[in-house]
Amino acid sequence: MERLDPEPPSADAPVIRVFIDADACPVKQEAYKVALRHGVPVIVVANAPIAVPRDPLVSRAVVPASPDAADDFIAERARRGDVVVTADIPLAARCVKAGADVIAPSGRPFTTDSIGLALATRNLFDELRSQGTLTSGPKPFSPRERSAFLSALDLAIVRLKRAGFRPAPV
């Protein structure tokens, strides 16, 4: 069954959910593996239908193809106890501000201490690209980054469980 708009639990229920900003996310399979091992629901958000595991803990939200629809969907629902997987730094900033744990596909966590520098660096590179100074894209995704992501997601979920959060009911 596909649930298109999972609603956040009540504010007094301390639960864990994983949101995946799925468009161009190279670690979806790893996120499923870790979250399902912990019994944590995963909400995969994309602007086109994508295949997801046939598991009651995995749902997907297909949002309109507008530029920020997936970001808005996730940011409007992210809260303390959620883990958001994204490489989108503005989305990461919105989710960090909401109290969610945010992890890049490389395994790098975005925190209140690091998000300002990440935004500034992103804006600088965006400006340089728009001036034609930078033309190359990101380096290829490595097995080391994949491993770092697995560890970071597992650590985030374990830390949330120790803080009293539990997997959200399905």
N, C-alpha and C positions, 0 to 999 in steps of 0.2 A: 504494500500500500504506500503510495506516495503522499506525503504530507507537504503541502505547498507553503504553508505559513506557520511554522512552529511558534507558538506563543511562549514568551518567557514565563517561567514559573513565578509565583508570587514572591514579593521582595523578602518575605521572612523565611522562605525555603532555601537553605544553602545547598545549591546543586552545581554539578559540573556538566558542561556541554562543550563540544569542540565544534567550532565553525571553520569551514574551509572555504577560502576565497579561491574557488576552483579553476577559474579561467587561467590557463598557463601554469598551474601549480604542479611542480614535478614530484611532489611527495605525497600525493593522495593515498596511494597504497600503503605507505609507511604510517600515515596518520590513522587509517582504518585499523591496521594491525595493532598499534599501541592502544588506541581508544577502546577497541573491542575487547582486548585482553583485560582492560580495567572495567569493562561494563559501562563505558561512558558513551552516550549518544553523540552521533556526528551529524551535523547539518552541512550539506554540500551546497554551496550557493554559486550559481552560474547563470549566464544569460542565454544559454542554449541547453537543451537536454543532454546530459552526459550519463554514461553508465556508472552505476554505483553498485556495491555489493548487495545481494539480496539478503539483508539482515534487518530485523526489526529495529536495531539500534541506529541504522543509517537511513537518513531521509535526505531528500534534495529539495531545494527551492529554485525554481526556474523563474528568473526575474526578467523584466523587459530588457531589450538590447540597448537601452540608453547608457551613456558613458559611466554614470555613477550608481546605477541601480543596485548592483551587487554590493557595493560598498555601503550604500545607504541601508540596505536590508540588514547587513551584519551590524553596522554601527548602531542602528536603532534597537537592536536586541542584546548586544554585548553588555555584560555586567560582571561584577566580581564573581568568580567561580567559573567563568567561561574561559576557554582557551581559543584564541583566534590564530589561524595559520594564514599568513599573507606576506607577500613581498611588497605590497603597496604601502608605502610609508605614510601618506596622508591617512589612509584607513587605519594603519597601526596607531597613529597618533590619536585618532578619535576613540579607538578601543581602549588604549592605555588610559586615556582621560576618563573613560567609563568604569575603569577598574579591572578590566579583563587582562589576563596574561596573553601576550602576543609573541608569536614565534615566527621568524622568517623561515622559508624552506631550507635555508642554509644552516638552521639551528640557532641562529643568533636571536637572543631574546630582545624585544623592545621593551624598555622600562621608562619610568618617569625620568630617570637620570640620563638615559641615552637617546630618547626620542627627539629632543631639541636639536642635537648635533646631527642625527640622521636626517631630519627634515631640512636643515641648513645645507647639508652635503647634497641631498637630492635636488634641492632648488638650484644650487650652484652648477651641478652637472646638467640639469635641465636647461639652464641659461647658456652654458657652453655649447650644448648640442644645438640649441636654436640659432646660435651664431655660426654653426658649422665647424667649431673648433674640435669637437669630439665626434667621431663617426662610428667607432666600433661599439658593439653591444657588450653585454655581460659575458664573462668567460663561461665556458661550458660547465654544467653542473657536475660535480665530482662525487665519487663514492664516499669520500671523507665528509663532504657536506651532508650527504644522505644519512650517514652514521651519526653526525652531530645533531641532525634533526631528530632522529629516533630517540637519542638520549635526552635532548631538551624537552620533547613532548612528554616522555615518560616522567622526567623529573618534575615538570609542571603539574601533571596529574597527581603524582605522589604527594607533592607539597600541598596541593589543594585538599586532598583527602586527609592529610595530617592536620590541616587547619579546620577540619570539621565539615567540609563539603562532601557530598555524596553524588553518585551519578544521578542525573535527572531521570524521572520516570518516563517510560516510553509511552 
